[in-house]
Amino acid sequence: MDLSVINLETVATLLLLLLIGMGPKIALVPFLEKTKKFPPEQQIAIGRRMVITAVVAALAVFVTGGLLLSLLHITTGAVAVAGGIILALIAVKMALGSEEVVEHLDAPADPDKLAVYPLAVPYLFNPVGITVLIIASESVHTVGSAVLVLVLVLAVGAFDYLIFSNIDKIAKRINPTSLIVSEIVFGVLLTAVAVQLFVFGLRLLGIIEPGAAAH
């Protein structure tokens, strides 16, 4: 990820990656399933806590990511490969349908813990977001690029907050059949993103040539 030059393409690419890595789509179905036994006002409270937790975690990862890589002697390529593998596990479950999730996700007694794990992490702030922000942390060398990343993280967080603050209204408008179909389609697309992330990591590690990843 090259943040040395800030242009429209850089902003658009980073925003798209953050929408995948922090946006509401991956978390939406697990959130609805895990909170279905709670009243609407408590659902909203869980959603808001989930978003705030995810944003704080994202900012912490961005601020400390580069330092952690240096201290642990981990390369960005290894992070990308690991992120691709974990994302693939989540995406494949989405692509195969959510029957297993629906069957086993009963609401726990403590909604605060539920909002933090697994809703905030790893569903809302998922492996793509973690990987992108760790790599961005290591790639940022100017104040302008750092501010860009922070602004985009907060913008995506504000979008998430808007969605989950109105989750009671949104849930009423969601068609269960179309939600299942979109979940499967998005799962396939996320699997492709996971593969691309894995290949990107292998390229950074020098295991494959840059030209090989394009074919």
N, C-alpha and C positions, 0 to 999 in steps of 0.2 A: 504494500500500500504506500503510494508516493504522496506524501503530504507536503513536500517541499514547494510544490506549485499549486496554488489554490485557484481553481477555475470552476466553471459551471459543471463540467464533467465530474470533477472531483467531489463537488458538493452533492451532485445527484447520486453518484455511486455510493458515497458514504451514507446518505440519507436512506437509500434503498436497503442497504445492508443493515442499518439500525432499525428500520421498520420490520425487517425479517427477524432481527436479533432481539428487539425489544417491543415490537408492535403487538397488538391485541390478538392476532389471528390464532397463533399457536396456543395461547392461554385460554381462548374463549370457551371451547368445548369442555376442557377439564374444569374451568371455573364454574360453568353452569351445572355440571354434574356433581361437583363437590359441594356446591352451596345450595342445591335445590331444596334441602330440608330447612333452610333458614328463611325467615321472613324477608321481604324486599328491602327494608331499611337496613337489616344486618348484612344482606348481600352487598349493598352499596358500601357499607362500612368496611367489609372485607376487601372489596375491590379497591377502595381508596388506599387502604393500608398496603395491599399488594403492590400497587403502582409506586407508592412512596418508597417502599422497601427495595423494589427493583431499581428505581432511579438512584437511590443512595448506593446500592451495590455497584451499579454501573459506573458511577462517578469514582467510587473507591478503586475499582479495577483499573479505570483509566489513569488515575493519579499514581497508583502504585505498580501498575503492570510492568513498565520498563524496569523498575528497580528489582522486582521479583525475578524477572528473567535473568537479570545480571547476577543476583545473589545465588540463584539456584542453578546457574549455568545452563539455562534452557533457551533454545533458539526459537525464533518466531515460526520457523518451519515445523518444529515439533508441536507447537501450540496449534497450528493450523491443522495438522494431521489428527491430533487428539480431538479437536473441535469437530472435525468432519466425521470421525467415528461416532462420537456421542450424538451428534445431530442426526446421523443416519439411523441410529437406534430409535430415536423419537419419531423421525419421519416415516420409517417403515411401519410403525404401529399405527400412525395416522392413515397411511395408504391402505393398510389392511382392514381398516374400520375400527370403531371405538367400542365394540361389544365388550371386550375385556375390561376396558376402563369403566364403562357404565355399570358393569356387574359388581366391581369391587370397590368403587369409590363412595363409601358412606361418609357422611359428614362427621368429623370428629367432635369431641366435646369442646375443644378450645379453638374458636375461630381465628384468634390472633396467630396461633402457630400455623394454622392452615394457610393464612394469608402470606406468611413468610416462606414456608415450605410445604408443598412443592409449587404453590402458585406463583410466588414472586420469582423464585429460583427453583427449578430450571425452566418453568413454562414461560413466564413473561420475559424474564431476562435469561435467554436460552444460550446454548453453546455458540451460536453464530455471534450474538452480541458480545459474549465474553471474549471470543477469539478476536473479533474486530477491534474491540477496545484495548486488548492487550497489545495487538500489533500496532494500533494507532499510538498507544502510549510510548512504544519503542521508536516509532517513526517521527513523532512530533519534535521539531527542533526550533520552532519559532512561536512567539506569543500568538500570532494570527492563526496558525494552524491549531494550536491548543484551544483557543477561543472558539474556533469553528466547531471542533468536536464537542465541546461543552454545550454550545448553543443547540446543536442538533440533538444531543442526548436529552436536553431539557425540553426541546420541542416535541420529540417523540413521547417523552414522559407526560407532557401536557395533553397530547392527543389520547394517550392511554387513560389518563385521569378523566377526561371528558367522556370517553366510552364507558368506563366502569362506574362512573358516577350516575350514569343513566341506564345501567344494565337492566333495571326492571322494565323500562320502556322498550329497550332493544329486544329483550327476551320475548316479549309479547308479539313482536313483529317477525320473529325468526320462524321460518318454516322448518320443522325438524328434518324433513326429507332433503330439502335443499342444503341444509347445514351439514348433513352426513355426506352428501355428494361433494360439496365444496371441501370438506375435510379430507376426503380421499384424494381429490385432485391436488389440493395443496400439499398433501403428504408426498405425492409423486414428485411435485416440483421441488419440495424441500430435500427429498432424497437426491435429486440432481444437484442442488446447491451443496449438499454434503459431499458428494463425489467431487465437485469442482473445488471445494475447500481442501479436500484430501489431496487432490492433484496439485493444488497450489502449494500445499505444504511440502510435498515431495519435490517440487521444483525448487523451493527455497532451500531444501536440504541438499540439493544437487544430485538427488537420486535419479531424476529424469531431466532431460534437456527441455528448455523452454519451448522449442519447436514441437516436441513430442506431445506436450499438453494441449496443443491447439488442434491436433488431429483426433 
